[in-house]
Amino acid sequence: MGKSHQKGWVSIRGKKWYGYFRRTVIDPSTNQPKIVSTPVALGLKSEMTKYEARDKLELEIKRLTGQITEDGVVRNGSVTFDWFVQNRYLPLKEGDWKEETAKVKKFLIKADLVDAFRGVRLESIDKLALQTHLNRLAKTRSKDRVLNAGTYMRAIFREAVDQDFLPKDPARSVKAPSTLRDTDKTILSWDQLRSALSSLQLRDRILLTLDMTNALRPSELFGLRWSCFDPELCQIEIKETTYKGKIRPWGKTKASLTKIPVAPALAEELVAWRQQCREAQQRKKNLRGPSAYDPNAFIFPARGGGFIDSSNYRNRVLHKLAKELGLPKLTFQVIRRTIATLAGDKGHVKDIQGILRHTRLATTTDVYMQSLESGVRSTVNSIHEELSGIPTPGTQPTPPAEAQSKREETSKAVGIQNGRSFPQERSRASGEERAASTPTRGVVLEFATKMRQSEGRRMRLSS
């Protein structure tokens, strides 16, 4: 009887050495893995010793599967990529995902990875196949979707290695394609935002004014109730969010559910809007949904009294408004990105992070805040003014009082002709005064030269 070893065991049957090892296969009746013992003919007894038979068995195991676990179990090649994702990867991750998040992630994994490698054995997928697939996705998918597919791909194969289904990770060094499609970074101007607000009716104007002022997400905006609004303190408390027809007691981030300030003028408009809703509801014979007197009523209710669907509002109001005004794009995401960018000169970057309620500052600065050509040009002109002490033509800087007085003195000594500056003749008194207060580099060098000459003269006299 053969003796068991961690890398299989060998025994003699007739005139031959046979090796046995355990391997994991998928039971077709239960669709679950099971461990079976597999025999391998190694050679004649007269041609090899027992130790040589063991070495050959180890080579055969590596040749067949390329992997041996610590307990001597060899993974079988019948494990496919889609089976591993459905039965080994997703069950581990579903506990960390919220219900709506799980639906989105499962759809993306199935559409971008599982469908492409369905029925393919797990160990037969190499780096080339994975990189080629990502490059193919980059031609038809958005940048964020391709990056997410790469993230899921690396997570799946890393888990396959941890569970001993693979000896090494083929997705470890797979890189994101360099030909990714550009991400939408549409930014509107203050004039475009004002023109959009002026073209709306009262409800939509107040709704979008609140959204623009506080950079609210649509899930936060449409979930607001009158109990969340405090007109005396001019603030709104976000207590819940909406998503695909459901009310959720949580937000996108930990900072989503919080109290946000409201501009006093906007608070007055909200009070007037509530009064108008009450009067309109009193005139109706058949009122559907809670009344505006009810604290649990939504601030911006739909026709039936429930909350507004964000996708419906985007298509029915925002897209229509963008087409009428000739705007490049108008969505809630564009509004948040625009406010984050235009508010750069209204407050500190930490204040903007607080308005957007981002957990990480990098999300505010790297994803939402965009550089504007006017801001870049103004910064370049300001740097040039500081270096030269001369205001850049075409700009109107507003320096402090001391800096302004210095620029006034400089402007008296400089003449502007045809857009170019030429120094005028300065009086001798002003020249001597400037030389006495601020020595130039030439004066310092001349003084140092005289000191060296006098020191050399003293050394010659002493010698």
PETA-V284330 format. One record per residue. N is the residue number from 0. RES is the residue in three letters. D_LAST is the distance of its C-alpha to the last C-alpha in Angstrom with 2 decimals. Layout:
BEGIN
{{N,RES,D_LAST} {N,RES,D_LAST}}
END
This chain:
BEGIN
{{0,MET,107.81} {1,GLY,104.25} {2,LYS,101.49} {3,SER,99.56} {4,HIS,95.80} {5,GLN,93.24} {6,LYS,93.07} {7,GLY,96.81} {8,TRP,99.17} {9,VAL,100.97} {10,SER,104.49} {11,ILE,106.90} {12,ARG,109.85} {13,GLY,111.99} {14,LYS,109.77} {15,LYS,106.76} {16,TRP,103.83} {17,TYR,103.80} {18,GLY,101.00} {19,TYR,101.51} {20,PHE,99.14} {21,ARG,99.58} {22,ARG,98.81} {23,THR,99.14} {24,VAL,101.59} {25,ILE,103.10} {26,ASP,106.69} {27,PRO,108.54} {28,SER,111.21} {29,THR,108.87} {30,ASN,105.73} {31,GLN,103.79} {32,PRO,101.69} {33,LYS,103.23} {34,ILE,102.14} {35,VAL,104.16} {36,SER,103.89} {37,THR,103.36} {38,PRO,104.20} {39,VAL,102.31} {40,ALA,103.60} {41,LEU,100.82} {42,GLY,102.44} {43,LEU,104.76} {44,LYS,104.68} {45,SER,104.70} {46,GLU,101.52} {47,MET,99.16} {48,THR,98.60} {49,LYS,98.59} {50,TYR,94.80} {51,GLU,94.65} {52,ALA,97.22} {53,ARG,95.06} {54,ASP,92.02} {55,LYS,94.15} {56,LEU,95.53} {57,GLU,92.03} {58,LEU,91.26} {59,GLU,94.54} {60,ILE,93.78} {61,LYS,90.39} {62,ARG,92.01} {63,LEU,94.74} {64,THR,92.78} {65,GLY,89.14} {66,GLN,89.15} {67,ILE,90.21} {68,THR,90.06} {69,GLU,89.29} {70,ASP,93.00} {71,GLY,93.93} {72,VAL,95.36} {73,VAL,94.72} {74,ARG,94.73} {75,ASN,97.23} {76,GLY,96.60} {77,SER,99.46} {78,VAL,97.19} {79,THR,96.54} {80,PHE,93.91} {81,ASP,96.41} {82,TRP,98.09} {83,PHE,94.82} {84,VAL,93.85} {85,GLN,97.26} {86,ASN,97.83} {87,ARG,94.40} {88,TYR,91.78} {89,LEU,93.55} {90,PRO,95.33} {91,LEU,91.97} {92,LYS,90.41} {93,GLU,93.37} {94,GLY,92.92} {95,ASP,89.49} {96,TRP,90.71} {97,LYS,92.71} {98,GLU,96.04} {99,GLU,95.00} {100,THR,91.67} {101,ALA,93.53} {102,LYS,95.82} {103,VAL,92.94} {104,LYS,90.96} {105,LYS,94.05} {106,PHE,94.89} {107,LEU,91.40} {108,ILE,91.31} {109,LYS,94.78} {110,ALA,94.24} {111,ASP,90.79} {112,LEU,90.84} {113,VAL,94.23} {114,ASP,96.19} {115,ALA,93.70} {116,PHE,93.78} {117,ARG,97.34} {118,GLY,98.96} {119,VAL,95.77} {120,ARG,95.05} {121,LEU,92.04} {122,GLU,90.30} {123,SER,90.83} {124,ILE,88.62} {125,ASP,85.13} {126,LYS,81.89} {127,LEU,82.87} {128,ALA,86.12} {129,LEU,84.50} {130,GLN,81.66} {131,THR,84.17} {132,HIS,86.36} {133,LEU,83.54} {134,ASN,82.57} {135,ARG,86.22} {136,LEU,86.40} {137,ALA,83.36} {138,LYS,85.38} {139,THR,88.14} {140,ARG,86.86} {141,SER,84.42} {142,LYS,80.89} {143,ASP,81.68} {144,ARG,84.78} {145,VAL,83.01} {146,LEU,80.28} {147,ASN,83.00} {148,ALA,84.83} {149,GLY,81.70} {150,THR,81.28} {151,TYR,84.92} {152,MET,84.68} {153,ARG,81.75} {154,ALA,83.46} {155,ILE,86.73} {156,PHE,85.26} {157,ARG,82.96} {158,GLU,86.10} {159,ALA,87.89} {160,VAL,85.20} {161,ASP,85.34} {162,GLN,89.14} {163,ASP,88.85} {164,PHE,90.58} {165,LEU,87.60} {166,PRO,85.05} {167,LYS,82.18} {168,ASP,81.59} {169,PRO,81.90} {170,ALA,80.85} {171,ARG,77.59} {172,SER,75.39} {173,VAL,77.63} {174,LYS,75.57} {175,ALA,76.63} {176,PRO,77.35} {177,SER,74.75} {178,THR,77.56} {179,LEU,78.74} {180,ARG,80.49} {181,ASP,78.65} {182,THR,79.50} {183,ASP,81.05} {184,LYS,78.51} {185,THR,80.58} {186,ILE,79.24} {187,LEU,81.21} {188,SER,80.00} {189,TRP,80.92} {190,ASP,83.23} {191,GLN,85.02} {192,LEU,85.53} {193,ARG,86.88} {194,SER,89.21} {195,ALA,90.53} {196,LEU,91.30} {197,SER,92.99} {198,SER,95.35} {199,LEU,96.78} {200,GLN,99.67} {201,LEU,99.15} {202,ARG,99.20} {203,ASP,96.93} {204,ARG,94.57} {205,ILE,94.16} {206,LEU,93.92} {207,LEU,91.12} {208,THR,89.33} {209,LEU,89.21} {210,ASP,88.12} {211,MET,85.31} {212,THR,84.14} {213,ASN,83.87} {214,ALA,83.44} {215,LEU,86.43} {216,ARG,87.60} {217,PRO,91.22} {218,SER,92.37} {219,GLU,91.04} {220,LEU,92.28} {221,PHE,95.89} {222,GLY,96.22} {223,LEU,95.66} {224,ARG,98.58} {225,TRP,99.30} {226,SER,98.71} {227,CYS,95.05} {228,PHE,94.54} {229,ASP,93.72} {230,PRO,93.93} {231,GLU,92.87} {232,LEU,89.58} {233,CYS,89.16} {234,GLN,88.58} {235,ILE,90.27} {236,GLU,90.36} {237,ILE,90.56} {238,LYS,92.94} {239,GLU,94.17} {240,THR,93.79} {241,THR,96.21} {242,TYR,96.15} {243,LYS,98.90} {244,GLY,101.72} {245,LYS,100.65} {246,ILE,99.17} {247,ARG,96.33} {248,PRO,95.02} {249,TRP,91.50} {250,GLY,88.97} {251,LYS,86.62} {252,THR,83.76} {253,LYS,83.58} {254,ALA,82.29} {255,SER,85.23} {256,LEU,87.64} {257,THR,86.03} {258,LYS,86.37} {259,ILE,84.97} {260,PRO,84.60} {261,VAL,86.71} {262,ALA,85.92} {263,PRO,88.19} {264,ALA,89.68} {265,LEU,90.46} {266,ALA,92.03} {267,GLU,94.36} {268,GLU,95.33} {269,LEU,96.14} {270,VAL,98.39} {271,ALA,100.13} {272,TRP,100.50} {273,ARG,102.19} {274,GLN,104.60} {275,GLN,105.46} {276,CYS,106.16} {277,ARG,108.49} {278,GLU,110.41} {279,ALA,110.72} {280,GLN,111.98} {281,GLN,114.55} {282,ARG,116.08} {283,LYS,116.51} {284,LYS,119.79} {285,ASN,118.66} {286,LEU,115.19} {287,ARG,113.52} {288,GLY,110.74} {289,PRO,109.43} {290,SER,109.38} {291,ALA,106.24} {292,TYR,107.33} {293,ASP,106.78} {294,PRO,103.25} {295,ASN,103.43} {296,ALA,104.02} {297,PHE,101.28} {298,ILE,99.32} {299,PHE,99.72} {300,PRO,102.98} {301,ALA,104.60} {302,ARG,108.10} {303,GLY,109.76} {304,GLY,107.59} {305,GLY,105.32} {306,PHE,101.68} {307,ILE,100.60} {308,ASP,99.74} {309,SER,96.18} {310,SER,96.98} {311,ASN,99.98} {312,TYR,97.98} {313,ARG,95.21} {314,ASN,97.70} {315,ARG,99.99} {316,VAL,97.51} {317,LEU,93.91} {318,HIS,94.54} {319,LYS,97.11} {320,LEU,94.76} {321,ALA,91.91} {322,LYS,94.29} {323,GLU,95.57} {324,LEU,92.11} {325,GLY,90.51} {326,LEU,87.96} {327,PRO,86.27} {328,LYS,87.33} {329,LEU,88.44} {330,THR,88.75} {331,PHE,87.83} {332,GLN,84.87} {333,VAL,83.64} {334,ILE,84.04} {335,ARG,81.97} {336,ARG,79.22} {337,THR,79.27} {338,ILE,79.05} {339,ALA,76.20} {340,THR,74.25} {341,LEU,75.06} {342,ALA,74.48} {343,GLY,70.82} {344,ASP,69.85} {345,LYS,72.50} {346,GLY,71.11} {347,HIS,68.85} {348,VAL,69.34} {349,LYS,70.64} {350,ASP,73.25} {351,ILE,74.37} {352,GLN,74.66} {353,GLY,76.85} {354,ILE,79.06} {355,LEU,79.58} {356,ARG,79.91} {357,HIS,77.89} {358,THR,76.97} {359,ARG,73.68} {360,LEU,71.22} {361,ALA,70.54} {362,THR,74.14} {363,THR,73.66} {364,THR,70.37} {365,ASP,70.88} {366,VAL,74.62} {367,TYR,75.78} {368,MET,72.89} {369,GLN,72.21} {370,SER,69.47} {371,LEU,70.70} {372,GLU,69.43} {373,SER,69.28} {374,GLY,67.24} {375,VAL,64.78} {376,ARG,64.38} {377,SER,63.92} {378,THR,61.20} {379,VAL,59.37} {380,ASN,59.58} {381,SER,58.31} {382,ILE,55.27} {383,HIS,54.55} {384,GLU,54.90} {385,GLU,52.41} {386,LEU,49.84} {387,SER,50.29} {388,GLY,51.48} {389,ILE,54.29} {390,PRO,57.94} {391,THR,59.49} {392,PRO,62.30} {393,GLY,65.71} {394,THR,64.76} {395,GLN,65.41} {396,PRO,63.09} {397,THR,63.72} {398,PRO,60.32} {399,PRO,59.89} {400,ALA,59.61} {401,GLU,55.81} {402,ALA,55.45} {403,GLN,58.16} {404,SER,56.38} {405,LYS,53.21} {406,ARG,55.33} {407,GLU,57.01} {408,GLU,53.70} {409,THR,52.69} {410,SER,56.05} {411,LYS,55.67} {412,ALA,52.52} {413,VAL,54.07} {414,GLY,57.03} {415,ILE,59.46} {416,GLN,61.01} {417,ASN,63.35} {418,GLY,62.20} {419,ARG,58.47} {420,SER,55.83} {421,PHE,53.62} {422,PRO,50.94} {423,GLN,51.88} {424,GLU,49.62} {425,ARG,48.21} {426,SER,47.72} {427,ARG,44.28} {428,ALA,44.88} {429,SER,45.73} {430,GLY,42.71} {431,GLU,40.34} {432,GLU,42.17} {433,ARG,41.91} {434,ALA,38.22} {435,ALA,37.65} {436,SER,39.83} {437,THR,38.86} {438,PRO,35.49} {439,THR,35.76} {440,ARG,33.71} {441,GLY,32.22} {442,VAL,31.00} {443,VAL,29.29} {444,LEU,27.53} {445,GLU,26.41} {446,PHE,25.04} {447,ALA,23.10} {448,THR,21.63} {449,LYS,20.38} {450,MET,18.81} {451,ARG,16.87} {452,GLN,15.75} {453,SER,14.58} {454,GLU,12.69} {455,GLY,10.85} {456,ARG,10.16} {457,ARG,8.71} {458,MET,6.31} {459,ARG,5.22} {460,LEU,5.48} {461,SER,3.83} {462,SER,0.00}}
END
